[in-house]
């Protein structure tokens, strides 16, 4: 009889002991699960912040090898791509960005047929994504050419680095297209006469900050 009592006590103690061990393991698992969830939440928050429009632009520029800086007055993101100065308007609250290339060319007003330049710009803008426009610098007697493009920029765009590069490359295509349109409107002989007056991208070192 005493043997059965002892055996019963042993079984009760064993059950309690293993029950406590099981509770300890379960408590540890719950603690680890809590840490995992917290880390996942932190990672998600960091990703969400990085994927906001402005932050995504800066990160993507770095991926394509462009070092960027912020214009303190305009808050535009400035950088150099293929030797050309660009700037981008980007806000985290908007899924769209505006790429600017200002003062990419200067043309002397001396003997310039402005209407032909306007026609060349209009023809170029019909077929090109970036929009070319001009301003007149009266003090320096020059017409200055600028270019901009508004486009969506969100994390869901596939190969977003290549997407940005392709759209930056479109600016150079637009420049070449404008030169061809202007050449066609003026004719070979007239173009030769005005060759020295037209300052094409790459030959003019004078620029204004974007």
C-alpha positions as CSV (number, residue, x, y, z in Angstrom):
1,X,0.0,0.0,0.0
2,X,2.8,2.4,1.0
3,X,4.5,1.6,-2.3
4,X,1.4,2.7,-4.3
5,X,1.3,6.0,-2.3
6,X,5.0,6.7,-3.0
7,X,4.5,5.9,-6.7
8,X,1.5,8.3,-6.8
9,X,3.5,11.1,-5.2
10,X,6.3,10.5,-7.7
11,X,3.9,10.7,-10.6
12,X,2.3,13.9,-9.2
13,X,5.8,15.5,-8.7
14,X,6.9,14.4,-12.2
15,X,3.7,15.8,-13.8
16,X,4.2,19.1,-12.0
17,X,7.9,19.2,-13.0
18,X,7.4,18.5,-16.6
19,X,4.4,20.9,-16.7
20,X,6.6,23.7,-15.4
21,X,9.3,22.9,-18.0
22,X,6.6,22.9,-20.7
23,X,5.3,26.3,-19.5
24,X,8.9,27.7,-19.5
25,X,9.5,26.6,-23.1
26,X,6.1,28.0,-24.2
27,X,6.8,31.3,-22.4
28,X,10.2,31.5,-24.1
29,X,8.6,30.8,-27.5
30,X,6.1,33.6,-26.9
31,X,8.9,36.0,-25.9
32,X,10.9,35.1,-29.0
33,X,7.7,35.5,-31.1
34,X,7.2,38.9,-29.6
35,X,10.7,40.0,-30.5
36,X,10.3,38.7,-34.0
37,X,7.1,40.6,-34.5
38,X,8.7,43.8,-33.1
39,X,11.7,43.4,-35.5
40,X,9.3,42.8,-38.4
41,X,7.3,45.9,-37.5
42,X,10.5,48.0,-37.3
43,X,11.8,46.7,-40.6
44,X,8.4,47.4,-42.2
45,X,8.4,51.0,-40.8
46,X,12.0,51.5,-42.2
47,X,11.0,50.1,-45.6
48,X,7.9,52.3,-45.7
49,X,10.0,55.4,-45.0
50,X,12.6,54.5,-47.6
51,X,9.8,53.9,-50.2
52,X,8.3,57.3,-49.8
53,X,8.7,59.3,-53.1
54,X,11.5,61.7,-52.1
55,X,13.5,59.2,-50.2
56,X,13.0,56.7,-53.0
57,X,14.4,59.2,-55.5
58,X,17.5,59.8,-53.4
59,X,18.0,56.1,-52.9
60,X,17.5,55.3,-56.7
61,X,19.9,58.1,-57.7
62,X,22.6,56.5,-55.5
63,X,21.9,53.1,-57.2
64,X,22.6,54.6,-60.7
65,X,25.8,56.2,-59.4
66,X,24.6,59.8,-59.0
67,X,25.6,61.7,-55.9
68,X,22.7,64.1,-55.0
69,X,22.4,67.2,-52.8
70,X,19.5,69.4,-51.8
71,X,19.0,73.0,-52.8
72,X,18.2,74.6,-49.5
73,X,16.0,77.3,-51.0
74,X,14.0,75.3,-53.5
75,X,14.4,71.8,-51.8
76,X,15.1,70.4,-55.2
77,X,17.3,67.4,-55.4
78,X,20.3,68.2,-57.6
79,X,22.7,65.8,-59.3
80,X,24.8,65.3,-62.4
81,X,23.9,62.6,-64.9
82,X,26.0,62.0,-68.1
83,X,27.8,65.3,-67.5
84,X,24.5,67.3,-67.4
85,X,23.1,69.1,-64.3
86,X,19.6,67.9,-63.4
87,X,17.3,68.6,-60.5
88,X,14.1,66.9,-59.2
89,X,11.1,68.2,-57.4
90,X,9.9,65.3,-55.2
91,X,7.6,65.2,-52.1
92,X,6.8,62.2,-50.0
93,X,3.1,63.0,-50.2
94,X,3.0,62.8,-54.0
95,X,3.5,59.8,-56.3
96,X,4.8,62.1,-59.0
97,X,8.2,63.8,-59.5
98,X,9.3,66.6,-61.9
99,X,12.7,66.3,-63.5
100,X,14.3,69.6,-64.6
101,X,17.3,70.5,-66.7
102,X,17.5,74.3,-66.7
103,X,19.7,76.5,-68.9
104,X,21.0,73.5,-70.9
105,X,21.6,75.8,-73.9
106,X,21.9,79.5,-74.6
107,X,21.3,81.1,-78.0
108,X,22.3,84.6,-78.9
109,X,19.4,86.9,-79.9
110,X,21.5,88.5,-82.6
111,X,19.9,87.7,-85.9
112,X,17.9,84.9,-84.4
113,X,14.6,84.1,-86.0
114,X,12.7,83.4,-82.8
115,X,9.6,82.1,-84.6
116,X,11.6,79.3,-86.2
117,X,13.0,78.4,-82.8
118,X,9.4,78.3,-81.4
119,X,8.3,76.1,-84.3
120,X,11.3,73.8,-83.7
121,X,10.4,73.6,-80.0
122,X,6.7,72.9,-80.7
123,X,7.6,70.1,-83.2
124,X,10.0,68.5,-80.7
125,X,7.5,68.6,-77.9
126,X,4.9,66.8,-80.0
127,X,7.1,63.7,-80.3
128,X,9.2,63.8,-77.1
129,X,8.2,63.1,-73.5
130,X,10.2,65.9,-71.9
131,X,8.9,69.4,-72.5
132,X,11.3,72.0,-73.9
133,X,10.6,75.7,-73.2
134,X,12.6,78.9,-73.3
135,X,13.2,82.1,-71.4
136,X,14.7,85.4,-72.6
137,X,17.6,87.0,-70.8
138,X,17.4,90.6,-72.1
139,X,20.5,91.9,-70.3
140,X,22.6,89.2,-71.9
141,X,20.6,89.2,-75.2
142,X,20.2,85.4,-75.0
143,X,17.4,82.9,-75.3
144,X,17.9,80.2,-72.6
145,X,16.5,76.7,-73.2
146,X,15.1,74.5,-70.4
147,X,13.5,71.1,-70.2
148,X,11.2,69.3,-67.7
149,X,9.3,66.1,-67.4
150,X,6.6,65.0,-64.9
151,X,6.4,61.3,-64.2
152,X,5.1,58.8,-61.6
153,X,7.7,57.4,-59.2
154,X,6.6,54.7,-56.8
155,X,8.1,51.6,-55.3
156,X,5.8,49.3,-57.4
157,X,7.5,50.3,-60.7
158,X,9.6,47.3,-61.9
159,X,13.3,48.0,-62.3
160,X,12.9,51.5,-61.0
161,X,16.6,52.4,-61.4
162,X,16.5,51.5,-65.1
163,X,13.2,53.4,-65.4
164,X,14.8,56.6,-64.0
165,X,17.8,56.2,-66.3
166,X,15.6,55.7,-69.4
167,X,13.7,58.9,-68.6
168,X,16.9,60.9,-68.0
169,X,18.2,59.6,-71.3
170,X,15.0,61.0,-73.0
171,X,16.2,64.5,-72.2
172,X,19.3,64.0,-74.4
173,X,17.1,62.5,-77.2
174,X,14.9,65.6,-77.0
175,X,17.9,67.9,-77.3
176,X,19.1,66.1,-80.4
177,X,15.6,66.2,-81.8
178,X,15.4,70.0,-81.3
179,X,18.7,70.5,-83.0
180,X,17.5,68.5,-86.0
181,X,14.1,70.3,-86.2
182,X,15.9,73.7,-86.0
183,X,18.3,72.6,-88.7
184,X,15.5,71.5,-90.9
185,X,13.6,74.8,-90.5
186,X,16.7,76.9,-91.2
187,X,18.2,74.9,-94.0
188,X,21.8,73.9,-94.3
189,X,23.1,77.2,-95.6
190,X,21.4,79.3,-92.8
191,X,22.4,76.8,-90.2
192,X,26.0,77.3,-91.2
193,X,25.7,81.1,-90.8
194,X,24.2,80.8,-87.3
195,X,26.5,77.9,-86.2
196,X,28.7,80.1,-84.0
197,X,25.7,81.8,-82.4
198,X,24.0,78.6,-81.3
199,X,25.5,77.3,-78.0
200,X,24.8,73.6,-77.9
201,X,24.8,71.6,-74.7
202,X,28.3,70.6,-73.8
203,X,30.0,73.7,-75.3
204,X,28.6,76.3,-72.9
205,X,30.2,76.3,-69.4
206,X,28.0,79.1,-68.0
207,X,25.1,77.7,-66.0
208,X,22.6,78.9,-63.4
209,X,21.9,76.8,-60.3
210,X,18.7,74.7,-60.6
